Amino acid sequence: MYDDETVAVYQAYPPEIADPALAAGTFVEPFGMGRMTWIKPSFLWMAYRSGWGTKPGQTRVLRVRLTRAGFEWALAHGALSHYEAGFHESEDAWRKAMESAPVRIQWDPEQTIKLIPTPEIRSIQVGLSGDAVRRYVGEWITGLEDVTAEMQRIRDLAQVSPEVAEAELPTERPYPVDDELAAQIAATQGAHPAG
């Protein structure tokens, strides 16, 4: 989901991180500023990763609104998390790029409402570290919303009627990036950089 100013991403945390963040409008202690934090623009990928908000340590699913400028900064400062022959000049060049970048870009198959991978559609995960985490927490976040109940309601609907559940999903569409950035992050037709 995105509009003219913001893009929505998802993260899942235990209540001891989610509650203070919701109260503050951004992440605060005990959120770990010193470790990589992964943001996921896909609602269904977050559902898969968090087990619909039921996995230990991931029982509170947050929709995080951040500025498009911040999201695009992260993409522009990212390096792919895995070596891809034919994309990278060499494994050594990939390793050097990854070690110097504050952001990791990872592409995975998007998930269906039944949490089955769909390889023809790729979904992006963006790992933020160092300066990127500081910017994310201190500058980019414009709002947080607890969507755990929404996610679990959709999960329950999917067990009865996948079609009805799909109609309840947040509207997501490919995020527009220019050709240069698309090439840098290995975005292709069918990629799904953001909701």
N, C-alpha and C positions, 0 to 999 in steps of 0.2 A: 504494500500500500504506500502510495506516495502522493503528494500534492505539490503545489508550486514551491513550497518552502521546506517541507519535511519529508522524511522517509521513515517507515516503521520497520523495526527489527525486533527480534524476540530473544529473550534470555530466560533461563530457568534457574532458580536459586532456592535455598532453604528459607524459611520465614525469618531467621535471624539476619539475613542479608536483605531480603525483599522488603520487610516492614520498615526499617530505617530509610531505605532508598525511596519508598513510596512517600514517606513523611517529608523527606528532604527535597524530593523532586529530582534527585540524581543519586548516584551511588556514593555512599559514605561508609565509614568503618562499620562493620568489619570487612567490607568489600576489599579485596586484595589488589591494590594498585600496582604491586610488583610482579604480578603474574599475567600471562596472556589471558585475555577474555574474548570469547567467541560470540559474535553477533550473527543472527540468522534472519534474513529477510522473509523466509518462507514459513508460514504458519504450520503447514504440514510437516516440514522438516523439523521444526521445533517439537511438534507432537511426537514424531518418531524418536528424536533424540532424548526427550524427557519421559517417554512412555505415557504420553497424554498428561504429563504433570504428576506422575505417580512414582517416579524413580527416586531413591534416596538422594537428598541434596538438591532435588529439582522439582519440588512439590509446589512451587509458586512460579507461574509463568507470567512474565512481564512483557508487555508491548512497550517498547522504548521508541519514542519519537526523537529523531535527531535531525539536525539541519542537513539539507541536501549538500551544502558546501562541505560539511564535515564528512559525510558519507563519501563524497567524490574525492576528498583529500585522502581518505583511507584507501580507496581503490587505486588512486594514482601513486601511492607510496607502498603498494603491496608487491609481494613476490609470491609466486606459486609455491605451495607447501610441498609439492612433489615434483621430482624431475620428470620432464616429458621429452623424450627423444623426438627430434624434428621441430620442437618448439624452442628449446634452449640450444644455444650454441654448443655447449658441452655440459657435462655434469659438474665440472669445476666452476664454470660460469654461473650455473644455477645456484650452487652452494654459496658462492660469494654474494650473489644478489639476495638470497634468502637471509644470510647472516647479517647483512647491513640494513635490511628493510624492517621498519617497525610494524609492518602489517603482513599477515599471511593470507593468501587467497587459496581457497580449496573449493573445488567443484565436485559435487556428488549428484547421483540421480535424484530427481524430485520424487516425492512420495505421493501415493494415491490416498484417498480417504480411508482405505483399508491398510495403509502404511506398507504398501508394496512398492518397491522402487520402479520408476519409469525411466530407463536409461536414455530415451530419446529427448527428455527434458532435463537439463542440468540446473541444479540449484547451488547458489554460492553460499559459502560460510566465510566470514571475515574475522580473522584473529588479530586482535589489537594488543600491542605490547609497548612498553616504554612511553615515548612521547605520544603515541597514538592513544593509549589509555588515558593519559593526563588530559588530552584534548577532548576525548569522548566524555569523560566525567565532568570536566570543568568548563567546556565551551559548547559542545555539540548537542547535548541532551536538552530537549525542550519540554519533555513530559514523559511520565511513566504511568502505565495503567496495568492493573492486575487482571489478566484474562484467563486465569486458571479455571474459573467456573464456566466461561464460554468454551474453552477447550474441552472440558470434560462433558459439557452438554452435547457438543458436536460428536465426541467419541460415542456417547450413549445413543445418539441418533443414528450414527453409522452402523451400529449393530442391528438396528431395526430396518432402516432405509438409507442405504448409501446415497441415493439420489437426493433425498431431503437434506441429509447432512452436507452434501456438496453445495447445495443452494445456500446454506448457512455460513459457508466459509467466507472469510474476508476476501474482498475482490483484489486479486493480485494480477499484475501484468509486468512484462519485461521492462526493466528500468532503462531509459535511454542513455547511452554513452556514445561518445564520438568514436570514430574508427581507430584513432591512435590509442585511446584508452582500452578499447575492446581488444585490440591486438596485444597490448601489454599484459592484460589479465586473462588472456585466452578465452574471452567471451566469444561465443559463436551463435549462429542461428539456432534457436531452440534453448539457448541458455536463459536463465531466469535470475538475473542479477539482483533484482529487488521487487518486492510487492508493489 
